[in-house]
Amino acid sequence: MTNTAISIENLHKKYLLKHASNKGYGSLRDEISNVAQNILDKIRHPLASKQNFINIEEFWALNGIDLEIKEGEKLGIIGKNGAGKSTLLKIISRIAEPTKGRISITGRVSSLLEVGTGFHPELSGRENIFLNGAILGMSKKEIRQRFDEIVDFAEVEKFLDTPVKHYSSGMYVRLAFAVASSLDPEILIIDEVLAVGDAKFQKKCLSKMGEASKSGKTILFVSHSMSTIASLCDRAVLLSNGKVVADCAPSEAIMQYYGNGGMSPGLVDYQSKGPGDELVRLISAKVHAMNDDGSLTNDFFVNQDLVVEMTFEILKNSETKFVPNFNFHTSDGVCAFFVHDTQKRDYKQGVYVSKCHIPANLLNATTYFIGVAVSSYYPSVRAHFHDQNSLSFNVSDPMDSVPTRPETNIAIPGAIRPNLQWSTQRIGE
């Protein structure tokens, strides 16, 4: 019988949100009212600072979480920003205390929640390995035994004696993950920090986590990459407003995430708050039928021509060669295909719309998730933004007038089902 690694009962976490006052010149009556309000605030919240806040609002980041996680389970935790994912991991990691409820843990826990947690910026990489290892509960002897393995995995040998304040965010996360994973814990907790690393290192980390799960370790993994959740985890929990709204197979939880307001149907519009860097940012993305009548939908047929498009802004002129691209995943984490603009274009400062035509009878009857990105390959390889699950849409099979459908109603396997050209000839004729 499988034992319980983590048991959570009626878990609550409350934060106090302080709302700043906008003080200006008011009437004498307003000033008297403000003074009275400040006195009342002081009585109610004696630890609050002087008179910088006129009221303190209670915010429940977690609001009655009940979970049981078995030994060896790989649990994915998903939800929109502010759903309570990171708060839950911090409480399980003993970084934060719950306001109410009970949590019990069996086994040693190793957490990687924020880049460089436990690192001292003035100390070298070598010194921080020993410091971080000690914080995670490793003895000096254990750290020495695993030192070479940590350095090799983190790929920071040349910078071992350099203060980590000079490290890039990628170097930080490589070293932090290497130390955390070397602890050989029974429970490994990973937040969305792996997004900082490059693709090669992310693959190494996921491989390491896969090895850990095969050896019976319990893994809790928070990510906005639905394909990673689907491929790595055997169970997923969907959080919304501090509550568990789904606890099921990853593919089912992912579908509920998109159905519960994780996105708008066929459209995402960030306006001025889209992902990006100092050179380019995403404004919006959408998928629609070729003969679009303007109505928003994310339901299409196999035999429809589709258009996927992104609107992005080049913030300043540079020598960078930008390449818009899309990647398509199915709900079980399979990468269906990747496409990019093959034309060599010079993008000057301004707003652009980049469109990709997906021909009819290429996609299969399934649900697709689209990652939207702008990369560059000169002067170096770089992803300026990568919104991993920007869009989702469903493709169904109308059964009639579809060249890729054989004379049977059985489901056709595969991430895609293209209508390819065939040639069959009898030998000797």
N, C-alpha and C positions, 0 to 999 in steps of 0.2 A: 504493500500500500504506500502510495506517494505521500511524503510528509509535507507539512505546510512550512514554507520559508518565511512568508510575510502574512500576517493577519491584521486587518484594519477594520475597526468597528466604529461607526458613527463619528468619523473624523471631521472636525471643524477647525478652521483657522480664520481668525478675525484680525484685520488691520485697521488702524485708525488713519483716515485720510484728512489731512489738515488743509482747509481751504483758505487761501490767502485773501486778505481784505484789500480792496482797492481804495486806499485812503486818498482823499482829496480835500479840497476846502469846502466845508459844508456849514450848515447853520448851527447855532448854539444848541438847538434841540437835538440835532443829529449827533453832535459831540457828546452830549449828556447820555444819549441812547447808547452810543458806542462804548462809553466808559462802563455803563451798567452791564452791557453784554459781556465785556471783557472780564468784569468781576465774576459774573456767573460762570464763564468759561473756566476761570481759574479755580473756582470751587469744584466744578465738575471734573476738570482735568488738571490737577495741580502740577503735573510734570510737563505740561505744555509750555513752550517758550512764551515770554512776555505777552505782547499784544500783537504779534505778527499774524494771528489767525483768529477769525471771528467765530468759526465753528469747526467741530471735528466730527466727521461722518464715519460710521462703522461700515466696513466693507468685508464681507465674508468671502474670502478667496476659495475656501473649501466649505461645503455646506451639507455635511452628512455623507461622507464617503464610506462605503462598505466594500471591502475587497479581500479575497483570499487568493494568494499566489503560491502555487505548489513549487517544490524543489525541482529545478531543471526546466521550469517554464521560461519561455521567451515572450515577455509581455510588451506589446507596443502601446504607448499612450499618445493619443491624438486629440486634437481640439483646436479651436481658434485661439488667437492670442488673448490672454486674460481668462482662459477657461479654468486655470488652476493646475496645469501640468507641472510647471517648475516648482510651485509651492508644495505639491504632493511629494515630489522627489526630495526636496530640501528637508521635509519632515521625516521621510523614511531614512535619509542620510544623517539625521540627528543634527542638522545645521539649524533648523528652526523647531520651535516647540509648538505642539498643537494647542489650540484654545480649549478644545473639548474633544473627548473621544479616546480611544485606546488603540495602540499599535504594538505588536510584538514581532520580533525578528529573530530568526534562528540562523546563525552563521555570520561570518565576517563580511562586512559590506565595504566595497570600494566604489567611490563615486567620482564622476567627472561631470560637473555641472556648469562650471564657468571657466573660460580660458585663464589658465594661470592661477587658479585657486590654490592657496598655500605656497605660492612662489614669492620670494622676496626680490624685488627688482634690482637691488644693489648687489645681490649675490650672483655668483657665476652659475652656469648650468650644472656643473659638477656639484657645487655646494647645495643647490636647490634640489638635486636628486636625493641627497641625504636628508635635507629638511622636509621635503614633501613625503618621502618614504616614511619618515618618523611620524609625521602628522597622520598618515594613513595606517599607522600601527605596525610598521615593519621595524625589526631590530636592525642595529648597525651591521650585524653579521649577515642578515638576509639581504640587505641592500648591497653589501660588497659582493655577495655571491651572484647577484643578478645585475650588477652594474654594467658589465659589458653588453649583456642582452638588452638592457634599457637603452643604452647609447646607440647600439646597432639599429634597434627598431625605430628610434626617434630621428636617426640620420642627422645628428648634430655634433658629430665628433670634432669637427673643425672649430666649433664655437663653445666647447665645453668650459673653457676658462674665461669666457666673455660674460659680463653681467647680463642677465636676461632682460633688462630694460632695453637692450639693443636688439632683442629678438623680434622677428616679425610675428604676427598673430598665428601664422601657420607653424612656425618653429615652436611657439609657446604650446600650441595644442598637441603637436607631435610629442613633445617631451612630457606633457601632462598625461596624455593617454598612455605613453610607454610606462610611466611610473605606476599609474593606477592599475593597468592591466597586469603588471608584473607582481602585484600583491598576492595573486592567486587566491582571490576571494571566493566565498561561496555565492555571494550576490554582487553582481556588477550593474551599476546604475549609470546610464549615459544620457545626458541631455543633448540638445541640438548643437553642441559645440563642434561636431565633426564637419559641419558645413563650412568651417573656416579652412580646413585642410584642402589640398589639391586632390584631384580625382585619384591619382595613384595611391596617396596615403589613405584616402577614404576606403579604397579597396582593401588595403592592408588591415585597416581597423575592423572592417566588416568580416574579413577572413579570420582575424583574431577572435572576434566575438562569436563567430560560427564555431571555432575550435572550442571556445569556452562552453558553449551550449552543449556541444557533443560530449563534453566531459562531465556533464551534469550540473553545470553552474546555472544559477537563476539570473536572468537578464531582464532589466527594465530599461526600455529604450523610448525616448521621446524624439520625434522627428516630424518635420513637415513634408518629408519625402514619402509619399504614400507607397511608391514602388519599393522603397527600402523596407518599410513596415511590412508590406505584403510578403516580401521574399525572406526576411529575417525572422519574423515573429510567427508563433503558432496561435497567438491569441491577442486581441486588441481591445482596449478600453477607450471609449469616446467620452470626453468630459465636456460639459457645457455649464457655464455659470457655477462652477464648483461642485457639480453633481455628475454622477455616472449616468449617462443616458443610453449607453450600449456597452455590453460586455459579451463578445462573441468572436467568431472567426474574423481575421483581419479584413478579408474582402467585404464581409457584411458591414463591419464597422466603418470602413472607408466609404461605402455607398451611403450609409446613414450620415456620415460627415458632410458629404456633398449635398445630400438631400435636406439637411437641417441648417441651411444657410451658410455653409462653408464657402459658397460662391453664388453668384447670380447665374441664371440659366444662359449658358453660351456667351457670357460677357463678364469681364472684370474691368473696373474703371478706377484707377488709383488717383487720377488727377495730379495733384502736386506732391503726393506722398508715396509714389511708386518706388520700387527697389532700384538701386543703381549706385554709381560712384560719382567722382568729380567730373567724369567725361560724358556719361550717358545715363539716362534713367527711363524706366518703363512708365508709360502713361496709361495705356489700356490694351486689352487683347480680347478677341472674340472669334467665334466660329459661326458660320452661317451657310445656308444653301447658296449655290451659284446664282440662282434666280431669286435672290433675297427680296422679300416684300416688306422688310423693315420690322417684322415681328420677332421678338426674342424667343428663342427655343434652343434646346440642346438635344432634341430628338430628330433623328434623320433615318433615311433608308439606305440600304446597301447600294442601290442603283442611283443615288443622287450624287451630283458633283458638289463638293464642299469647298469653302474658302476659309482658311485660318489666317488671321491677320493680327499684327501688333502695331501700336502707335508708340513711338519712342522719341525722345528729345536728345539731340546732341548739344551739350551745354557749352562747349567751347571748341574752337578750331584746334586741330592737332594733326600730327603725322600718322595717327593710329588708323589702321585699316579695319573698320568694323564689319562684322559678319552676323546678321540676324539669323537665328535658327530656332527650330522647334524639335522637341522629342516627344514621342507618343508611347505611352505605357498602357497596358491593360490593367484591370483591377486586381489581378493576381501578381502584379509586379513585373510582368514580362515586358521588355522593351520591344515594341512592335517595329518602330523604325525611327531614324533621325534624319532630319532634312535641314539644309542651310542654303542661303543665297549664294549661288556659285558665281555670280557676276562680280567683277572687281569694281567697286564703286568708291568714290571719294565723298565722304559725308562731311559737309561743312555744318557750322552751327545752325540749328533749326529743328523743326519737328517733321518727322517722317512717318509714313504708313507703309509697312512691308507686308505683302500678301503672298500666300502660298496656296496654289490650287491643288486639291486632292481629287483625282478623277473618280468617277463612278466605278463601281465594281472593283475596288481595290481593298476597302476595309471589310472586316468581318462583322457579323452580328454580335456585338459586345459593347462594353463601356470603355471609352478611352479617356485617359488623363493626359493633358498636354503641358509640357514644360516650355516656358518661353524664355529665351535668352538672347543677349547680344554679346558676342565674343570678339576678340581680335587676335591675330597671329603675327602682327608686326607692330612695334619692334620686339614684342614678346607675346607668348601665349597667355591669354587672360580672359576670364569671364567677368564682364562689367556688371551684369546681373543675370541671375538664373532663378526665375520664379518657377519652382519645381512642379507645382500642381496648379498652374494658373487657371486652367479651364478643364471642363469635363463635358463629354457629350455621349449620347447613346446612339447606337446604330442597330436597327432591327431589319429583319428580312421580310419583305412583302410577299415572298414566295412566287410572285408572278413577274414575268419579263425580266428575269435576272440571269444573265449569261453564265454566272459562276455557280448556279444551282443545278445539281443533277436531278434526275427524275426520282427523287425521294424527299421526304420531309424531315429526315434526320438532321441534327445539327452538324455543321461543317467545322472541324477543328482548325485551330491556328489563330495567330494574332491578326493575320491579314488573309485575304483570299482573292488575289489579283486575277483579272481576266487576261491571261497570257495567250500569245499566238502559238498554235499547234500545227505540226505538219506530220502526217502519217502516210506512208507509201508502202505498198506491197513490193517486196524484193523480187526483182526479175521482170517487173513490168516497165 
